[in-house]
Amino acid sequence: MEQRALGQQGLRVSKLGLGCMGMSEFYGAHDDAVSTAVIHRALDLGVTFIDTADMYGVGHNEELLGRAIKGRRDGLIIATKFGNVRGPNGERLGISGKPDYVKSACDASLKRLGVDVIDLYYQHRVDPTTPIEDTVGAMADLVKAGKVRYLGLSEAAPQTIRRAHKVHPITALQTEYSLWSREPEAGILPTLRELGIGFVPYSPLGRGFLTGRFTSNDDLPNGDFRKMSPRFSDENFAANRALVRVVEDIAASNNATAAQIALAWVLAQGNDIVPIPGTKRLSYLEDNIGALKVTLSASDLATLDQAFPAGIAKGERYPAAAMGALNL
């Protein structure tokens, strides 16, 4: 698979990554054996960039990934995140970027992953009570200690990115970005490009909505956090579903799926962008990888840009409490 550079420190990853969150939590039931098969198939298809976090399944996701890559570590870029603190029973205990916590969280992730070094280590959410300089300073110490290779931030505002980058080079910024979440284009993307930082969009398929799979909120399984998502609510569903029909029409004219069109659009926004669509199903993985064969015409891109201006989606990206945790 073609590779792209993230940042200016030498990190290169597959053009498309794999997000593992749903393999442990948030999107209904999961099966470790099937998830492992998905990871192995992704590696077989040339994916080298795998994304997880210590809070996904309260450590389960890192352990799952660690088992799956055993014996296949060479050439892989493993990214994980810290900052969302949870108790042993999954209870949410807040956000921490305190230096001592950064270092203990890294050690715990290394153990669960079964690796000697984390390739890309993100602060998952910015801690409003700890100066970003202190957090990134502790992360930089991990690089010096050989426990981490490159540093990243997630859901950080432009001014936070600038302050962090002065302490230690930031290689990548991870934030939600898709046809219906284009807010990063206003301030974040210009900042990243000015500073030479790579961009890693999560939820590039709008948490599955842009694939056209869902016809109503009732299509979501019990236990799926999207049932509480404003964009999937009964109030907003119909308006958002109407947007997806534009994607489906372009998919039909390109002999592609809606998922492939949505991913191809993200990939077309710049060579410094590496999306990490997540899945726990082999069929969806194969579909996503197929986006690499889709080249959107200028007309297709113009149609999508016109149909999906920033702010077009009805509803916030997260419920109010989660939105309040973002560094905007």
C-alpha positions as protocol buffer text, in pm:
chain_id: "A"
residue {
  index: 1
  type: MET
  ca { x: 0 y: 0 z: 0 }
}
residue {
  index: 2
  type: GLU
  ca { x: 114 y: 353 z: -76 }
}
residue {
  index: 3
  type: GLN
  ca { x: 251 y: 541 z: 223 }
}
residue {
  index: 4
  type: ARG
  ca { x: 220 y: 898 z: 341 }
}
residue {
  index: 5
  type: ALA
  ca { x: 440 y: 1108 z: 568 }
}
residue {
  index: 6
  type: LEU
  ca { x: 305 y: 1233 z: 899 }
}
residue {
  index: 7
  type: GLY
  ca { x: 488 y: 1537 z: 1027 }
}
residue {
  index: 8
  type: GLN
  ca { x: 846 y: 1629 z: 952 }
}
residue {
  index: 9
  type: GLN
  ca { x: 1026 y: 1393 z: 1187 }
}
residue {
  index: 10
  type: GLY
  ca { x: 1043 y: 1096 z: 950 }
}
residue {
  index: 11
  type: LEU
  ca { x: 727 y: 902 z: 1032 }
}
residue {
  index: 12
  type: ARG
  ca { x: 571 y: 724 z: 734 }
}
residue {
  index: 13
  type: VAL
  ca { x: 255 y: 516 z: 751 }
}
residue {
  index: 14
  type: SER
  ca { x: 15 y: 338 z: 518 }
}
residue {
  index: 15
  type: LYS
  ca { x: -218 y: 573 z: 329 }
}
residue {
  index: 16
  type: LEU
  ca { x: -509 y: 429 z: 525 }
}
residue {
  index: 17
  type: GLY
  ca { x: -493 y: 322 z: 887 }
}
residue {
  index: 18
  type: LEU
  ca { x: -716 y: 105 z: 1106 }
}
residue {
  index: 19
  type: GLY
  ca { x: -900 y: 228 z: 1413 }
}
residue {
  index: 20
  type: CYS
  ca { x: -962 y: -41 z: 1673 }
}
residue {
  index: 21
  type: MET
  ca { x: -1196 y: 127 z: 1923 }
}
residue {
  index: 22
  type: GLY
  ca { x: -1513 y: -59 z: 1824 }
}
residue {
  index: 23
  type: MET
  ca { x: -1341 y: -393 z: 1875 }
}
residue {
  index: 24
  type: SER
  ca { x: -1372 y: -344 z: 2251 }
}
residue {
  index: 25
  type: GLU
  ca { x: -1651 y: -100 z: 2330 }
}
residue {
  index: 26
  type: PHE
  ca { x: -1902 y: 165 z: 2221 }
}
residue {
  index: 27
  type: TYR
  ca { x: -2046 y: -1 z: 1907 }
}
residue {
  index: 28
  type: GLY
  ca { x: -2238 y: -292 z: 2053 }
}
residue {
  index: 29
  type: ALA
  ca { x: -2119 y: -652 z: 2094 }
}
residue {
  index: 30
  type: HIS
  ca { x: -1768 y: -754 z: 1998 }
}
residue {
  index: 31
  type: ASP
  ca { x: -1578 y: -1076 z: 1937 }
}
residue {
  index: 32
  type: ASP
  ca { x: -1204 y: -1096 z: 2000 }
}
residue {
  index: 33
  type: ALA
  ca { x: -1149 y: -1376 z: 1749 }
}
residue {
  index: 34
  type: VAL
  ca { x: -1322 y: -1183 z: 1470 }
}
residue {
  index: 35
  type: SER
  ca { x: -1143 y: -861 z: 1566 }
}
residue {
  index: 36
  type: THR
  ca { x: -808 y: -1041 z: 1554 }
}
residue {
  index: 37
  type: ALA
  ca { x: -893 y: -1170 z: 1207 }
}
residue {
  index: 38
  type: VAL
  ca { x: -972 y: -813 z: 1098 }
}
residue {
  index: 39
  type: ILE
  ca { x: -636 y: -689 z: 1226 }
}
residue {
  index: 40
  type: HIS
  ca { x: -451 y: -974 z: 1052 }
}
residue {
  index: 41
  type: ARG
  ca { x: -634 y: -911 z: 727 }
}
residue {
  index: 42
  type: ALA
  ca { x: -554 y: -539 z: 748 }
}
residue {
  index: 43
  type: LEU
  ca { x: -185 y: -624 z: 784 }
}
residue {
  index: 44
  type: ASP
  ca { x: -208 y: -862 z: 488 }
}
residue {
  index: 45
  type: LEU
  ca { x: -359 y: -581 z: 279 }
}
residue {
  index: 46
  type: GLY
  ca { x: -71 y: -348 z: 360 }
}
residue {
  index: 47
  type: VAL
  ca { x: -208 y: -145 z: 649 }
}
residue {
  index: 48
  type: THR
  ca { x: 83 y: -51 z: 875 }
}
residue {
  index: 49
  type: PHE
  ca { x: -86 y: 214 z: 1091 }
}
residue {
  index: 50
  type: ILE
  ca { x: -297 y: 81 z: 1380 }
}
residue {
  index: 51
  type: ASP
  ca { x: -475 y: 308 z: 1627 }
}
residue {
  index: 52
  type: THR
  ca { x: -592 y: 228 z: 1980 }
}
residue {
  index: 53
  type: ALA
  ca { x: -616 y: 398 z: 2322 }
}
residue {
  index: 54
  type: ASP
  ca { x: -584 y: 295 z: 2683 }
}
residue {
  index: 55
  type: MET
  ca { x: -948 y: 388 z: 2757 }
}
residue {
  index: 56
  type: TYR
  ca { x: -1103 y: 165 z: 2488 }
}
residue {
  index: 57
  type: GLY
  ca { x: -1250 y: -121 z: 2688 }
}
residue {
  index: 58
  type: VAL
  ca { x: -1048 y: -3 z: 2988 }
}
residue {
  index: 59
  type: GLY
  ca { x: -726 y: -153 z: 2852 }
}
residue {
  index: 60
  type: HIS
  ca { x: -888 y: -442 z: 2666 }
}
residue {
  index: 61
  type: ASN
  ca { x: -826 y: -287 z: 2325 }
}
residue {
  index: 62
  type: GLU
  ca { x: -453 y: -251 z: 2379 }
}
residue {
  index: 63
  type: GLU
  ca { x: -431 y: -608 z: 2507 }
}
residue {
  index: 64
  type: LEU
  ca { x: -626 y: -735 z: 2206 }
}
residue {
  index: 65
  type: LEU
  ca { x: -401 y: -547 z: 1965 }
}
residue {
  index: 66
  type: GLY
  ca { x: -91 y: -666 z: 2146 }
}
residue {
  index: 67
  type: ARG
  ca { x: -194 y: -1029 z: 2106 }
}
residue {
  index: 68
  type: ALA
  ca { x: -291 y: -977 z: 1742 }
}
residue {
  index: 69
  type: ILE
  ca { x: 44 y: -827 z: 1639 }
}
residue {
  index: 70
  type: LYS
  ca { x: 259 y: -1072 z: 1828 }
}
residue {
  index: 71
  type: GLY
  ca { x: 519 y: -1198 z: 1583 }
}
residue {
  index: 72
  type: ARG
  ca { x: 422 y: -930 z: 1328 }
}
residue {
  index: 73
  type: ARG
  ca { x: 550 y: -616 z: 1500 }
}
residue {
  index: 74
  type: ASP
  ca { x: 819 y: -528 z: 1244 }
}
residue {
  index: 75
  type: GLY
  ca { x: 716 y: -244 z: 1016 }
}
residue {
  index: 76
  type: LEU
  ca { x: 401 y: -159 z: 1210 }
}
residue {
  index: 77
  type: ILE
  ca { x: 326 y: 186 z: 1344 }
}
residue {
  index: 78
  type: ILE
  ca { x: 134 y: 146 z: 1667 }
}
residue {
  index: 79
  type: ALA
  ca { x: -46 y: 454 z: 1796 }
}
residue {
  index: 80
  type: THR
  ca { x: -214 y: 476 z: 2132 }
}
residue {
  index: 81
  type: LYS
  ca { x: -348 y: 750 z: 2355 }
}
residue {
  index: 82
  type: PHE
  ca { x: -369 y: 855 z: 2720 }
}
residue {
  index: 83
  type: GLY
  ca { x: -563 y: 1119 z: 2907 }
}
residue {
  index: 84
  type: ASN
  ca { x: -919 y: 985 z: 2948 }
}
residue {
  index: 85
  type: VAL
  ca { x: -897 y: 832 z: 3294 }
}
residue {
  index: 86
  type: ARG
  ca { x: -1126 y: 542 z: 3378 }
}
residue {
  index: 87
  type: GLY
  ca { x: -1164 y: 322 z: 3679 }
}
residue {
  index: 88
  type: PRO
  ca { x: -1141 y: -59 z: 3677 }
}
residue {
  index: 89
  type: ASN
  ca { x: -1516 y: -92 z: 3622 }
}
residue {
  index: 90
  type: GLY
  ca { x: -1519 y: 156 z: 3336 }
}
residue {
  index: 91
  type: GLU
  ca { x: -1625 y: 455 z: 3542 }
}
residue {
  index: 92
  type: ARG
  ca { x: -1505 y: 787 z: 3397 }
}
residue {
  index: 93
  type: LEU
  ca { x: -1274 y: 971 z: 3632 }
}
residue {
  index: 94
  type: GLY
  ca { x: -1194 y: 1275 z: 3421 }
}
residue {
  index: 95
  type: ILE
  ca { x: -902 y: 1392 z: 3209 }
}
residue {
  index: 96
  type: SER
  ca { x: -539 y: 1402 z: 3319 }
}
residue {
  index: 97
  type: GLY
  ca { x: -230 y: 1544 z: 3156 }
}
residue {
  index: 98
  type: LYS
  ca { x: -31 y: 1559 z: 3477 }
}
residue {
  index: 99
  type: PRO
  ca { x: 334 y: 1463 z: 3416 }
}
residue {
  index: 100
  type: ASP
  ca { x: 338 y: 1173 z: 3663 }
}
residue {
  index: 101
  type: TYR
  ca { x: 20 y: 1034 z: 3511 }
}
residue {
  index: 102
  type: VAL
  ca { x: 157 y: 1063 z: 3158 }
}
residue {
  index: 103
  type: LYS
  ca { x: 453 y: 845 z: 3248 }
}
residue {
  index: 104
  type: SER
  ca { x: 255 y: 585 z: 3442 }
}
residue {
  index: 105
  type: ALA
  ca { x: -3 y: 563 z: 3164 }
}
residue {
  index: 106
  type: CYS
  ca { x: 271 y: 503 z: 2908 }
}
residue {
  index: 107
  type: ASP
  ca { x: 423 y: 222 z: 3111 }
}
residue {
  index: 108
  type: ALA
  ca { x: 82 y: 59 z: 3147 }
}
residue {
  index: 109
  type: SER
  ca { x: 17 y: 84 z: 2772 }
}
residue {
  index: 110
  type: LEU
  ca { x: 356 y: -65 z: 2687 }
}
residue {
  index: 111
  type: LYS
  ca { x: 278 y: -361 z: 2909 }
}
residue {
  index: 112
  type: ARG
  ca { x: -69 y: -420 z: 2767 }
}
residue {
  index: 113
  type: LEU
  ca { x: 55 y: -388 z: 2408 }
}
residue {
  index: 114
  type: GLY
  ca { x: 352 y: -613 z: 2477 }
}
residue {
  index: 115
  type: VAL
  ca { x: 592 y: -380 z: 2294 }
}
residue {
  index: 116
  type: ASP
  ca { x: 913 y: -200 z: 2386 }
}
residue {
  index: 117
  type: VAL
  ca { x: 820 y: 130 z: 2226 }
}
residue {
  index: 118
  type: ILE
  ca { x: 502 y: 313 z: 2121 }
}
residue {
  index: 119
  type: ASP
  ca { x: 546 y: 461 z: 1776 }
}
residue {
  index: 120
  type: LEU
  ca { x: 299 y: 748 z: 1811 }
}
residue {
  index: 121
  type: TYR
  ca { x: 173 y: 857 z: 2153 }
}
residue {
  index: 122
  type: TYR
  ca { x: -119 y: 1098 z: 2167 }
}
residue {
  index: 123
  type: GLN
  ca { x: -273 y: 1302 z: 2444 }
}
residue {
  index: 124
  type: HIS
  ca { x: -632 y: 1186 z: 2394 }
}
residue {
  index: 125
  type: ARG
  ca { x: -798 y: 1492 z: 2544 }
}
residue {
  index: 126
  type: VAL
  ca { x: -638 y: 1814 z: 2665 }
}
residue {
  index: 127
  type: ASP
  ca { x: -640 y: 1852 z: 3043 }
}
residue {
  index: 128
  type: PRO
  ca { x: -772 y: 2203 z: 3121 }
}
residue {
  index: 129
  type: THR
  ca { x: -611 y: 2195 z: 3466 }
}
residue {
  index: 130
  type: THR
  ca { x: -256 y: 2115 z: 3348 }
}
residue {
  index: 131
  type: PRO
  ca { x: -54 y: 2347 z: 3123 }
}
residue {
  index: 132
  type: ILE
  ca { x: 2 y: 2181 z: 2787 }
}
residue {
  index: 133
  type: GLU
  ca { x: 371 y: 2262 z: 2825 }
}
residue {
  index: 134
  type: ASP
  ca { x: 389 y: 2038 z: 3132 }
}
residue {
  index: 135
  type: THR
  ca { x: 208 y: 1752 z: 2962 }
}
residue {
  index: 136
  type: VAL
  ca { x: 416 y: 1764 z: 2646 }
}
residue {
  index: 137
  type: GLY
  ca { x: 731 y: 1804 z: 2852 }
}
residue {
  index: 138
  type: ALA
  ca { x: 652 y: 1472 z: 3019 }
}
residue {
  index: 139
  type: MET
  ca { x: 577 y: 1317 z: 2681 }
}
residue {
  index: 140
  type: ALA
  ca { x: 912 y: 1445 z: 2553 }
}
residue {
  index: 141
  type: ASP
  ca { x: 1079 y: 1270 z: 2846 }
}
residue {
  index: 142
  type: LEU
  ca { x: 927 y: 945 z: 2720 }
}
residue {
  index: 143
  type: VAL
  ca { x: 1092 y: 1003 z: 2382 }
}
residue {
  index: 144
  type: LYS
  ca { x: 1426 y: 1062 z: 2553 }
}
residue {
  index: 145
  type: ALA
  ca { x: 1377 y: 742 z: 2752 }
}
residue {
  index: 146
  type: GLY
  ca { x: 1316 y: 543 z: 2431 }
}
residue {
  index: 147
  type: LYS
  ca { x: 960 y: 449 z: 2527 }
}
residue {
  index: 148
  type: VAL
  ca { x: 794 y: 661 z: 2258 }
}
residue {
  index: 149
  type: ARG
  ca { x: 908 y: 759 z: 1908 }
}
residue {
  index: 150
  type: TYR
  ca { x: 673 y: 1040 z: 1804 }
}
residue {
  index: 151
  type: LEU
  ca { x: 422 y: 1265 z: 1981 }
}
residue {
  index: 152
  type: GLY
  ca { x: 65 y: 1354 z: 1893 }
}
residue {
  index: 153
  type: LEU
  ca { x: -237 y: 1543 z: 2021 }
}
residue {
  index: 154
  type: SER
  ca { x: -607 y: 1471 z: 1981 }
}
residue {
  index: 155
  type: GLU
  ca { x: -893 y: 1722 z: 1970 }
}
residue {
  index: 156
  type: ALA
  ca { x: -660 y: 2016 z: 2043 }
}
residue {
  index: 157
  type: ALA
  ca { x: -728 y: 2374 z: 1939 }
}
residue {
  index: 158
  type: PRO
  ca { x: -482 y: 2570 z: 1721 }
}
residue {
  index: 159
  type: GLN
  ca { x: -341 y: 2772 z: 2010 }
}
residue {
  index: 160
  type: THR
  ca { x: -286 y: 2454 z: 2212 }
}
residue {
  index: 161
  type: ILE
  ca { x: -110 y: 2289 z: 1916 }
}
residue {
  index: 162
  type: ARG
  ca { x: 121 y: 2589 z: 1881 }
}
residue {
  index: 163
  type: ARG
  ca { x: 215 y: 2589 z: 2249 }
}
residue {
  index: 164
  type: ALA
  ca { x: 276 y: 2214 z: 2249 }
}
residue {
  index: 165
  type: HIS
  ca { x: 487 y: 2225 z: 1933 }
}
residue {
  index: 166
  type: LYS
  ca { x: 724 y: 2476 z: 2096 }
}
residue {
  index: 167
  type: VAL
  ca { x: 804 y: 2225 z: 2371 }
}
residue {
  index: 168
  type: HIS
  ca { x: 862 y: 1926 z: 2143 }
}
residue {
  index: 169
  type: PRO
  ca { x: 779 y: 1864 z: 1776 }
}
residue {
  index: 170
  type: ILE
  ca { x: 426 y: 1733 z: 1737 }
}
residue {
  index: 171
  type: THR
  ca { x: 410 y: 1477 z: 1456 }
}
residue {
  index: 172
  type: ALA
  ca { x: 34 y: 1430 z: 1422 }
}
residue {
  index: 173
  type: LEU
  ca { x: -297 y: 1575 z: 1531 }
}
residue {
  index: 174
  type: GLN
  ca { x: -599 y: 1347 z: 1552 }
}
residue {
  index: 175
  type: THR
  ca { x: -948 y: 1496 z: 1527 }
}
residue {
  index: 176
  type: GLU
  ca { x: -1283 y: 1396 z: 1384 }
}
residue {
  index: 177
  type: TYR
  ca { x: -1299 y: 1492 z: 1016 }
}
residue {
  index: 178
  type: SER
  ca { x: -1531 y: 1381 z: 740 }
}
residue {
  index: 179
  type: LEU
  ca { x: -1778 y: 1518 z: 489 }
}
residue {
  index: 180
  type: TRP
  ca { x: -2012 y: 1614 z: 772 }
}
residue {
  index: 181
  type: SER
  ca { x: -1741 y: 1724 z: 1020 }
}
residue {
  index: 182
  type: ARG
  ca { x: -1539 y: 1984 z: 829 }
}
residue {
  index: 183
  type: GLU
  ca { x: -1469 y: 2220 z: 1117 }
}
residue {
  index: 184
  type: PRO
  ca { x: -1091 y: 2147 z: 1117 }
}
residue {
  index: 185
  type: GLU
  ca { x: -1062 y: 2325 z: 782 }
}
residue {
  index: 186
  type: ALA
  ca { x: -1120 y: 2664 z: 946 }
}
residue {
  index: 187
  type: GLY
  ca { x: -832 y: 2675 z: 1193 }
}
residue {
  index: 188
  type: ILE
  ca { x: -678 y: 2339 z: 1268 }
}
residue {
  index: 189
  type: LEU
  ca { x: -568 y: 2231 z: 921 }
}
residue {
  index: 190
  type: PRO
  ca { x: -403 y: 2566 z: 834 }
}
residue {
  index: 191
  type: THR
  ca { x: -218 y: 2554 z: 1165 }
}
residue {
  index: 192
  type: LEU
  ca { x: -99 y: 2199 z: 1106 }
}
residue {
  index: 193
  type: ARG
  ca { x: 24 y: 2283 z: 759 }
}
residue {
  index: 194
  type: GLU
  ca { x: 204 y: 2593 z: 880 }
}
residue {
  index: 195
  type: LEU
  ca { x: 384 y: 2390 z: 1146 }
}
residue {
  index: 196
  type: GLY
  ca { x: 441 y: 2077 z: 937 }
}
residue {
  index: 197
  type: ILE
  ca { x: 220 y: 1848 z: 1145 }
}
residue {
  index: 198
  type: GLY
  ca { x: 34 y: 1553 z: 994 }
}
residue {
  index: 199
  type: PHE
  ca { x: -341 y: 1511 z: 1023 }
}
residue {
  index: 200
  type: VAL
  ca { x: -511 y: 1185 z: 1127 }
}
residue {
  index: 201
  type: PRO
  ca { x: -890 y: 1205 z: 1091 }
}
residue {
  index: 202
  type: TYR
  ca { x: -1093 y: 968 z: 1304 }
}
residue {
  index: 203
  type: SER
  ca { x: -1453 y: 879 z: 1220 }
}
residue {
  index: 204
  type: PRO
  ca { x: -1396 y: 963 z: 851 }
}
residue {
  index: 205
  type: LEU
  ca { x: -1720 y: 776 z: 776 }
}
residue {
  index: 206
  type: GLY
  ca { x: -1924 y: 979 z: 1023 }
}
residue {
  index: 207
  type: ARG
  ca { x: -1937 y: 686 z: 1267 }
}
residue {
  index: 208
  type: GLY
  ca { x: -2081 y: 477 z: 987 }
}
residue {
  index: 209
  type: PHE
  ca { x: -2362 y: 719 z: 899 }
}
residue {
  index: 210
  type: LEU
  ca { x: -2203 y: 823 z: 568 }
}
residue {
  index: 211
  type: THR
  ca { x: -2200 y: 462 z: 448 }
}
residue {
  index: 212
  type: GLY
  ca { x: -2579 y: 470 z: 410 }
}
residue {
  index: 213
  type: ARG
  ca { x: -2621 y: 157 z: 623 }
}
residue {
  index: 214
  type: PHE
  ca { x: -2865 y: 316 z: 866 }
}
residue {
  index: 215
  type: THR
  ca { x: -3223 y: 411 z: 787 }
}
residue {
  index: 216
  type: SER
  ca { x: -3325 y: 508 z: 1140 }
}
residue {
  index: 217
  type: ASN
  ca { x: -3197 y: 521 z: 1496 }
}
residue {
  index: 218
  type: ASP
  ca { x: -3360 y: 181 z: 1548 }
}
residue {
  index: 219
  type: ASP
  ca { x: -3098 y: 22 z: 1321 }
}
residue {
  index: 220
  type: LEU
  ca { x: -2836 y: 72 z: 1592 }
}
residue {
  index: 221
  type: PRO
  ca { x: -2779 y: -222 z: 1828 }
}
residue {
  index: 222
  type: ASN
  ca { x: -2848 y: -201 z: 2199 }
}
residue {
  index: 223
  type: GLY
  ca { x: -2548 y: -71 z: 2388 }
}
residue {
  index: 224
  type: ASP
  ca { x: -2427 y: 135 z: 2092 }
}
residue {
  index: 225
  type: PHE
  ca { x: -2331 y: 483 z: 2208 }
}
residue {
  index: 226
  type: ARG
  ca { x: -2453 y: 629 z: 1878 }
}
residue {
  index: 227
  type: LYS
  ca { x: -2808 y: 586 z: 2008 }
}
residue {
  index: 228
  type: MET
  ca { x: -2728 y: 885 z: 2228 }
}
residue {
  index: 229
  type: SER
  ca { x: -2546 y: 1079 z: 1957 }
}
residue {
  index: 230
  type: PRO
  ca { x: -2726 y: 1399 z: 1851 }
}
residue {
  index: 231
  type: ARG
  ca { x: -2662 y: 1333 z: 1481 }
}
residue {
  index: 232
  type: PHE
  ca { x: -2826 y: 990 z: 1505 }
}
residue {
  index: 233
  type: SER
  ca { x: -3126 y: 1114 z: 1705 }
}
residue {
  index: 234
  type: ASP
  ca { x: -3480 y: 1081 z: 1572 }
}
residue {
  index: 235
  type: GLU
  ca { x: -3494 y: 1460 z: 1558 }
}
residue {
  index: 236
  type: ASN
  ca { x: -3195 y: 1491 z: 1323 }
}
residue {
  index: 237
  type: PHE
  ca { x: -3181 y: 1157 z: 1145 }
}
residue {
  index: 238
  type: ALA
  ca { x: -3395 y: 1234 z: 840 }
}
residue {
  index: 239
  type: ALA
  ca { x: -3213 y: 1557 z: 755 }
}
residue {
  index: 240
  type: ASN
  ca { x: -2874 y: 1389 z: 786 }
}
residue {
  index: 241
  type: ARG
  ca { x: -2989 y: 1087 z: 587 }
}
residue {
  index: 242
  type: ALA
  ca { x: -3086 y: 1318 z: 300 }
}
residue {
  index: 243
  type: LEU
  ca { x: -2724 y: 1434 z: 281 }
}
residue {
  index: 244
  type: VAL
  ca { x: -2602 y: 1078 z: 242 }
}
residue {
  index: 245
  type: ARG
  ca { x: -2807 y: 1034 z: -74 }
}
residue {
  index: 246
  type: VAL
  ca { x: -2566 y: 1268 z: -252 }
}
residue {
  index: 247
  type: VAL
  ca { x: -2281 y: 1034 z: -157 }
}
residue {
  index: 248
  type: GLU
  ca { x: -2481 y: 733 z: -273 }
}
residue {
  index: 249
  type: ASP
  ca { x: -2551 y: 895 z: -610 }
}
residue {
  index: 250
  type: ILE
  ca { x: -2181 y: 962 z: -668 }
}
residue {
  index: 251
  type: ALA
  ca { x: -2103 y: 608 z: -554 }
}
residue {
  index: 252
  type: ALA
  ca { x: -2341 y: 466 z: -813 }
}
residue {
  index: 253
  type: SER
  ca { x: -2180 y: 668 z: -1093 }
}
residue {
  index: 254
  type: ASN
  ca { x: -1833 y: 550 z: -987 }
}
residue {
  index: 255
  type: ASN
  ca { x: -1922 y: 182 z: -938 }
}
residue {
  index: 256
  type: ALA
  ca { x: -1823 y: 224 z: -575 }
}
residue {
  index: 257
  type: THR
  ca { x: -1986 y: 217 z: -232 }
}
residue {
  index: 258
  type: ALA
  ca { x: -2086 y: 521 z: -30 }
}
residue {
  index: 259
  type: ALA
  ca { x: -1815 y: 435 z: 223 }
}
residue {
  index: 260
  type: GLN
  ca { x: -1552 y: 436 z: -49 }
}
residue {
  index: 261
  type: ILE
  ca { x: -1667 y: 776 z: -177 }
}
residue {
  index: 262
  type: ALA
  ca { x: -1662 y: 926 z: 172 }
}
residue {
  index: 263
  type: LEU
  ca { x: -1311 y: 793 z: 235 }
}
residue {
  index: 264
  type: ALA
  ca { x: -1187 y: 895 z: -109 }
}
residue {
  index: 265
  type: TRP
  ca { x: -1304 y: 1249 z: -37 }
}
residue {
  index: 266
  type: VAL
  ca { x: -1102 y: 1263 z: 286 }
}
residue {
  index: 267
  type: LEU
  ca { x: -794 y: 1120 z: 113 }
}
residue {
  index: 268
  type: ALA
  ca { x: -827 y: 1381 z: -162 }
}
residue {
  index: 269
  type: GLN
  ca { x: -798 y: 1669 z: 86 }
}
residue {
  index: 270
  type: GLY
  ca { x: -419 y: 1643 z: 107 }
}
residue {
  index: 271
  type: ASN
  ca { x: -121 y: 1409 z: 110 }
}
residue {
  index: 272
  type: ASP
  ca { x: -61 y: 1501 z: 475 }
}
residue {
  index: 273
  type: ILE
  ca { x: -390 y: 1335 z: 576 }
}
residue {
  index: 274
  type: VAL
  ca { x: -416 y: 970 z: 687 }
}
residue {
  index: 275
  type: PRO
  ca { x: -766 y: 863 z: 793 }
}
residue {
  index: 276
  type: ILE
  ca { x: -816 y: 574 z: 1034 }
}
residue {
  index: 277
  type: PRO
  ca { x: -1160 y: 426 z: 967 }
}
residue {
  index: 278
  type: GLY
  ca { x: -1249 y: 180 z: 1239 }
}
residue {
  index: 279
  type: THR
  ca { x: -1423 y: -151 z: 1196 }
}
residue {
  index: 280
  type: LYS
  ca { x: -1463 y: -488 z: 1362 }
}
residue {
  index: 281
  type: ARG
  ca { x: -1593 y: -663 z: 1049 }
}
residue {
  index: 282
  type: LEU
  ca { x: -1394 y: -812 z: 764 }
}
residue {
  index: 283
  type: SER
  ca { x: -1644 y: -704 z: 499 }
}
residue {
  index: 284
  type: TYR
  ca { x: -1625 y: -341 z: 608 }
}
residue {
  index: 285
  type: LEU
  ca { x: -1245 y: -355 z: 615 }
}
residue {
  index: 286
  type: GLU
  ca { x: -1234 y: -482 z: 258 }
}
residue {
  index: 287
  type: ASP
  ca { x: -1482 y: -213 z: 154 }
}
residue {
  index: 288
  type: ASN
  ca { x: -1274 y: 61 z: 317 }
}
residue {
  index: 289
  type: ILE
  ca { x: -953 y: -55 z: 154 }
}
residue {
  index: 290
  type: GLY
  ca { x: -1133 y: -41 z: -180 }
}
residue {
  index: 291
  type: ALA
  ca { x: -1150 y: 338 z: -141 }
}
residue {
  index: 292
  type: LEU
  ca { x: -783 y: 349 z: -239 }
}
residue {
  index: 293
  type: LYS
  ca { x: -885 y: 253 z: -593 }
}
residue {
  index: 294
  type: VAL
  ca { x: -1139 y: 536 z: -623 }
}
residue {
  index: 295
  type: THR
  ca { x: -1037 y: 864 z: -784 }
}
residue {
  index: 296
  type: LEU
  ca { x: -1300 y: 1133 z: -759 }
}
residue {
  index: 297
  type: SER
  ca { x: -1336 y: 1368 z: -1054 }
}
residue {
  index: 298
  type: ALA
  ca { x: -1327 y: 1745 z: -1014 }
}
residue {
  index: 299
  type: SER
  ca { x: -1701 y: 1742 z: -1071 }
}
residue {
  index: 300
  type: ASP
  ca { x: -1756 y: 1481 z: -799 }
}
residue {
  index: 301
  type: LEU
  ca { x: -1546 y: 1681 z: -553 }
}
residue {
  index: 302
  type: ALA
  ca { x: -1732 y: 1999 z: -635 }
}
residue {
  index: 303
  type: THR
  ca { x: -2069 y: 1829 z: -586 }
}
residue {
  index: 304
  type: LEU
  ca { x: -1963 y: 1693 z: -248 }
}
residue {
  index: 305
  type: ASP
  ca { x: -1819 y: 2028 z: -137 }
}
residue {
  index: 306
  type: GLN
  ca { x: -2142 y: 2201 z: -228 }
}
residue {
  index: 307
  type: ALA
  ca { x: -2360 y: 1941 z: -56 }
}
residue {
  index: 308
  type: PHE
  ca { x: -2150 y: 1925 z: 261 }
}
residue {
  index: 309
  type: PRO
  ca { x: -2043 y: 2275 z: 367 }
}
residue {
  index: 310
  type: ALA
  ca { x: -1906 y: 2308 z: 721 }
}
residue {
  index: 311
  type: GLY
  ca { x: -2187 y: 2291 z: 974 }
}
residue {
  index: 312
  type: ILE
  ca { x: -2438 y: 2120 z: 744 }
}
residue {
  index: 313
  type: ALA
  ca { x: -2491 y: 1817 z: 970 }
}
residue {
  index: 314
  type: LYS
  ca { x: -2778 y: 1845 z: 1213 }
}
residue {
  index: 315
  type: GLY
  ca { x: -2670 y: 1796 z: 1573 }
}
residue {
  index: 316
  type: GLU
  ca { x: -2337 y: 1816 z: 1755 }
}
residue {
  index: 317
  type: ARG
  ca { x: -2068 y: 1553 z: 1714 }
}
residue {
  index: 318
  type: TYR
  ca { x: -2111 y: 1433 z: 2074 }
}
residue {
  index: 319
  type: PRO
  ca { x: -2363 y: 1472 z: 2355 }
}
residue {
  index: 320
  type: ALA
  ca { x: -2320 y: 1792 z: 2558 }
}
residue {
  index: 321
  type: ALA
  ca { x: -2095 y: 1645 z: 2831 }
}
residue {
  index: 322
  type: ALA
  ca { x: -1850 y: 1500 z: 2578 }
}
residue {
  index: 323
  type: MET
  ca { x: -1850 y: 1822 z: 2374 }
}
residue {
  index: 324
  type: GLY
  ca { x: -1753 y: 2004 z: 2692 }
}
residue {
  index: 325
  type: ALA
  ca { x: -1439 y: 1792 z: 2719 }
}
residue {
  index: 326
  type: LEU
  ca { x: -1307 y: 1909 z: 2381 }
}
residue {
  index: 327
  type: ASN
  ca { x: -1035 y: 2174 z: 2357 }
}
residue {
  index: 328
  type: LEU
  ca { x: -1209 y: 2408 z: 2115 }
}
